Amino acid sequence: MSTALGYRAFGTAEVQEFFDRPDPAPGPHEVLVRVAAAGVNPLDHLLRSGHVPDLSGDLPFPRVIGMEAAGTVLATGKDVTGLGVGDRVTGFALTGAGTYAETTLLLGESTARIPDTLPWTWAATIPVAGTTALDVLDQLDLELGAALLVNGIGGGVGIAVAQLARDRGLVVTGTGSAAKRGLATKYGAAFIDYTAGSVVGRFDAVVDTVGGQSLREVAPLTRKLISVGDQSVTELGGEFVRRRVDRTGLERVAELMAEGRLDPHITETYPLARAQEALALVESRHAAGKLVIDLSR
């Protein structure tokens, strides 16, 4: 048996509860993992609220919260290749097992080994924030010296985009509330406080992590617009990020972290017993950097 945080019906935070479940058995394409750390993301509360039905499918309740984790492989499905029992891995829980749990199932083709030197908490941020940033920049394919605006630079994806963009020789500017200025400048980005007035300027590309009205306000600043969270970007002439959830992307980001070229900027870690606090902070939209649930302690 293992403890997990989940929900028995869609709704607000009130539907969340801890419960025990048997260790799930891996299907042919899955790996069973003892979770050492799990990343906390906006998608987690959106799924719990029932706002992303395309990703929820017809999974039975109760459902476990969480999409990304790092841990140790306990068992592998018969069709999984390249992974074995005892491997340190990071990956996506794309078949619905959740990651706010002591054990979970990750999709084999969306799980990768990680270097022994990489901390569990860092590895747990790779699947969502890390590979999203990688996908965004690969999709934009900007030239050296191009000017990039990151709309909402203070979150996990925004700060990862900023670092990887700078690593590629791009000139980065970020928007955020005044409290995020130090975080942006720490990673070499110019900063615009969006609470002080309209964002102005001209950029070779804009990466939006905020959506909504904020997306509409920055859309005119570029001819190359991409959003990571708002599908309506296509109505503004932009593109939604094309996500790749394969092993190659996970390995690339793990290597960047191991080489010191990407810091996930984890601002706080929480034990599983306090996972609801972490998710509430992310849901409030006041979290800076990345929050992680640490089960390795």
Solvent accessible surface area in square Angstrom, and as a share of the most:
residue,aa,sasa,rsa
1,M,151,0.67
2,S,4,0.03
3,T,43,0.25
4,A,0,0.00
5,L,0,0.00
6,G,0,0.00
7,Y,9,0.04
8,R,120,0.44
9,A,52,0.40
10,F,86,0.36
11,G,21,0.20
12,T,84,0.49
13,A,48,0.37
14,E,150,0.67
15,V,41,0.24
16,Q,17,0.08
17,E,61,0.27
18,F,75,0.31
19,F,26,0.11
20,D,88,0.46
21,R,38,0.14
22,P,92,0.58
23,D,62,0.32
24,P,28,0.18
25,A,86,0.66
26,P,35,0.22
27,G,23,0.22
28,P,62,0.39
29,H,109,0.49
30,E,22,0.10
31,V,0,0.00
32,L,18,0.09
33,V,0,0.00
34,R,125,0.46
35,V,6,0.03
36,A,11,0.08
37,A,0,0.00
38,A,0,0.00
39,G,0,0.00
40,V,5,0.03
41,N,5,0.03
42,P,76,0.48
43,L,47,0.23
44,D,2,0.01
45,H,24,0.11
46,L,65,0.32
47,L,21,0.10
48,R,1,0.01
49,S,27,0.17
50,G,24,0.23
51,H,130,0.58
52,V,33,0.19
53,P,91,0.57
54,D,138,0.72
55,L,100,0.50
56,S,7,0.04
57,G,50,0.48
58,D,148,0.77
59,L,61,0.30
60,P,105,0.66
61,F,82,0.34
62,P,54,0.34
63,R,21,0.08
64,V,14,0.08
65,I,4,0.02
66,G,7,0.07
67,M,26,0.12
68,E,0,0.00
69,A,0,0.00
70,A,0,0.00
71,G,0,0.00
72,T,43,0.25
73,V,1,0.00
74,L,61,0.31
75,A,32,0.25
76,T,49,0.28
77,G,7,0.07
78,K,169,0.72
79,D,66,0.34
80,V,23,0.13
81,T,105,0.61
82,G,44,0.42
83,L,19,0.09
84,G,28,0.27
85,V,109,0.63
86,G,47,0.45
87,D,30,0.15
88,R,51,0.19
89,V,0,0.00
90,T,0,0.00
91,G,0,0.00
92,F,5,0.02
93,A,2,0.01
94,L,65,0.32
95,T,61,0.36
96,G,30,0.29
97,A,12,0.09
98,G,1,0.01
99,T,0,0.00
100,Y,0,0.00
101,A,0,0.00
102,E,64,0.29
103,T,1,0.00
104,T,0,0.00
105,L,16,0.08
106,L,0,0.00
107,L,29,0.14
108,G,2,0.02
109,E,120,0.54
110,S,1,0.01
111,T,0,0.00
112,A,1,0.00
113,R,128,0.47
114,I,13,0.06
115,P,48,0.30
116,D,121,0.63
117,T,118,0.69
118,L,4,0.02
119,P,65,0.41
120,W,54,0.19
121,T,23,0.14
122,W,70,0.25
123,A,0,0.00
124,A,0,0.00
125,T,1,0.01
126,I,0,0.00
127,P,0,0.00
128,V,25,0.14
129,A,6,0.05
130,G,2,0.02
131,T,2,0.01
132,T,9,0.05
133,A,0,0.00
134,L,3,0.01
135,D,4,0.02
136,V,0,0.00
137,L,3,0.02
138,D,42,0.22
139,Q,29,0.13
140,L,4,0.02
141,D,114,0.59
142,L,35,0.18
143,E,144,0.65
144,L,150,0.75
145,G,45,0.43
146,A,12,0.09
147,A,30,0.23
148,L,0,0.00
149,L,0,0.00
150,V,0,0.00
151,N,3,0.02
152,G,13,0.13
153,I,0,0.00
154,G,3,0.03
155,G,29,0.28
156,G,15,0.14
157,V,28,0.16
158,G,1,0.01
159,I,0,0.00
160,A,3,0.02
161,V,0,0.00
162,A,1,0.01
163,Q,5,0.02
164,L,4,0.02
165,A,0,0.00
166,R,113,0.41
167,D,63,0.33
168,R,89,0.32
169,G,28,0.27
170,L,13,0.06
171,V,91,0.52
172,V,8,0.04
173,T,19,0.11
174,G,0,0.00
175,T,1,0.01
176,G,4,0.04
177,S,33,0.21
178,A,60,0.47
179,A,94,0.73
180,K,31,0.13
181,R,116,0.42
182,G,50,0.48
183,L,17,0.09
184,A,0,0.00
185,T,72,0.42
186,K,122,0.52
187,Y,15,0.06
188,G,49,0.47
189,A,5,0.04
190,A,58,0.45
191,F,25,0.11
192,I,44,0.22
193,D,26,0.13
194,Y,116,0.44
195,T,88,0.51
196,A,88,0.69
197,G,43,0.41
198,S,100,0.65
199,V,17,0.10
200,V,110,0.63
201,G,44,0.42
202,R,145,0.53
203,F,25,0.10
204,D,76,0.39
205,A,0,0.00
206,V,0,0.00
207,V,0,0.00
208,D,0,0.00
209,T,36,0.21
210,V,56,0.32
211,G,8,0.08
212,G,35,0.34
213,Q,116,0.51
214,S,34,0.22
215,L,0,0.00
216,R,89,0.32
217,E,101,0.45
218,V,2,0.01
219,A,15,0.12
220,P,92,0.58
221,L,20,0.10
222,T,12,0.07
223,R,227,0.83
224,K,85,0.36
225,L,12,0.06
226,I,1,0.00
227,S,0,0.00
228,V,29,0.17
229,G,59,0.57
230,D,25,0.13
231,Q,123,0.54
232,S,23,0.15
233,V,0,0.00
234,T,83,0.48
235,E,141,0.63
236,L,67,0.33
237,G,68,0.66
238,G,9,0.09
239,E,81,0.36
240,F,54,0.23
241,V,7,0.04
242,R,147,0.54
243,R,82,0.30
244,R,101,0.37
245,V,54,0.31
246,D,66,0.34
247,R,56,0.20
248,T,82,0.48
249,G,9,0.09
250,L,0,0.00
251,E,82,0.37
252,R,92,0.33
253,V,0,0.00
254,A,3,0.02
255,E,97,0.43
256,L,21,0.10
257,M,8,0.04
258,A,49,0.38
259,E,88,0.40
260,G,66,0.63
261,R,110,0.40
262,L,2,0.01
263,D,44,0.23
264,P,8,0.05
265,H,38,0.17
266,I,43,0.22
267,T,64,0.37
268,E,76,0.34
269,T,43,0.25
270,Y,9,0.03
271,P,47,0.30
272,L,20,0.10
273,A,82,0.63
274,R,96,0.35
275,A,0,0.00
276,Q,67,0.30
277,E,87,0.39
278,A,0,0.00
279,L,1,0.00
280,A,54,0.42
281,L,63,0.31
282,V,17,0.10
283,E,61,0.27
284,S,51,0.33
285,R,164,0.60
286,H,143,0.64
287,A,17,0.13
288,A,32,0.25
289,G,7,0.07
290,K,6,0.03
291,L,4,0.02
292,V,0,0.00
293,I,0,0.00
294,D,16,0.08
295,L,37,0.19
296,S,59,0.38
297,R,182,0.66
